[in-house]
Amino acid sequence: MNKLILLPLAAAAFSIGACSQKAQNETGEAADAVAADVNATMGEAVNDVQTAGERAFGAAENATDRAGDRIENATDRAGAALDRGAARAGAAADNAQREAGRELEEAGRDMQR
């Protein structure tokens, strides 16, 4: 049985040894071409991952900017609403003060009669 296993191994070793220099060179060149293709594919994959990361970061940055703008706009609107409310409250207080003054003047005149 050992002889049966050794026979194919011997044939393979003989065929490798029998390869011409040209065949060995072509095999080496093919291996180099495969290695270059693998390197190029890996380089493209790295570039694709970097590009995807940059796009994701840019999208997150844009979303953050838009959220900041919306917050700023909402704050501005809230401030303007507070200013309008304060102005109305001030005007109402002025009107109430004038009305109270008129009523007091009228009450004073009524007391003088």
C-alpha positions in Angstrom: 0.0 0.0 0.0 2.9 2.3 0.8 4.1 1.7 -2.7 0.8 2.9 -4.2 1.1 6.2 -2.3 4.7 6.7 -3.2 4.1 6.2 -6.9 2.0 9.3 -7.5 4.3 11.4 -5.3 7.3 10.2 -7.3 5.5 11.0 -10.6 4.7 14.5 -9.4 8.2 15.1 -8.3 9.5 13.8 -11.6 7.1 16.0 -13.6 8.1 19.1 -11.6 11.8 18.3 -12.2 11.1 17.8 -15.8 9.6 21.2 -16.3 11.6 23.3 -18.7 13.0 26.6 -17.5 10.5 28.4 -19.7 7.6 26.6 -18.0 9.0 27.5 -14.6 9.4 31.1 -15.6 5.8 31.2 -16.9 4.6 29.7 -13.6 6.5 32.3 -11.6 5.2 35.1 -13.8 1.6 33.8 -13.4 2.1 33.7 -9.6 3.4 37.3 -9.7 0.4 38.4 -11.8 -2.0 36.7 -9.3 -0.1 38.4 -6.4 -0.4 41.8 -8.1 -4.1 41.3 -8.8 -4.7 40.4 -5.1 -2.7 43.5 -4.0 -4.7 45.7 -6.4 -8.0 44.2 -5.2 -7.0 44.8 -1.6 -6.0 48.4 -2.4 -9.4 49.0 -4.0 -11.1 47.5 -1.0 -9.2 49.7 1.4 -10.0 52.8 -0.7 -13.7 51.8 -0.8 -13.8 51.4 2.9 -12.1 54.8 3.4 -14.5 56.5 1.0 -17.5 55.0 2.7 -16.2 56.1 6.1 -15.6 59.6 4.8 -19.1 59.8 3.3 -20.6 58.5 6.5 -18.7 61.1 8.5 -19.7 63.8 6.1 -23.4 62.8 6.4 -23.2 62.8 10.2 -21.5 66.2 10.1 -24.2 67.6 7.8 -26.9 66.2 10.0 -25.3 67.7 13.1 -25.1 71.1 11.3 -28.8 70.9 10.3 -29.8 70.0 13.8 -27.8 73.0 15.2 -29.4 75.3 12.7 -32.9 74.1 13.7 -32.1 74.5 17.3 -30.8 78.0 16.7 -33.9 78.9 14.6 -36.2 77.5 17.3 -34.3 79.5 20.0 -34.6 82.7 17.9 -38.4 82.1 17.5 -38.8 81.4 21.2 -36.9 84.6 22.1 -39.0 86.6 19.7 -42.2 85.2 21.2 -40.9 86.0 24.7 -40.1 89.6 23.6 -43.6 89.9 22.1 -45.2 88.5 25.2 -43.2 90.8 27.4 -44.1 93.8 25.3 -47.8 92.9 25.5 -47.5 92.4 29.3 -45.8 95.7 29.6 -48.5 97.4 27.5 -51.2 95.8 29.6 -49.5 96.9 32.8 -49.3 100.5 31.4 -52.9 100.4 30.4 -54.0 99.0 33.8 -51.9 101.7 35.6 -53.5 104.5 33.5 -56.9 103.1 34.1 -56.3 102.8 37.9 -55.0 106.4 37.9 -58.1 107.6 36.1 -60.3 105.7 38.5 -58.4 107.2 41.5 -58.7 110.7 40.0 -62.4 110.2 39.5 -62.8 108.9 43.0 -61.0 111.9 44.3 -63.2 114.3 42.4 -66.3 112.5 43.7 -65.0 112.9 47.3 -64.5 116.6 46.7 -68.1 117.2 45.7 
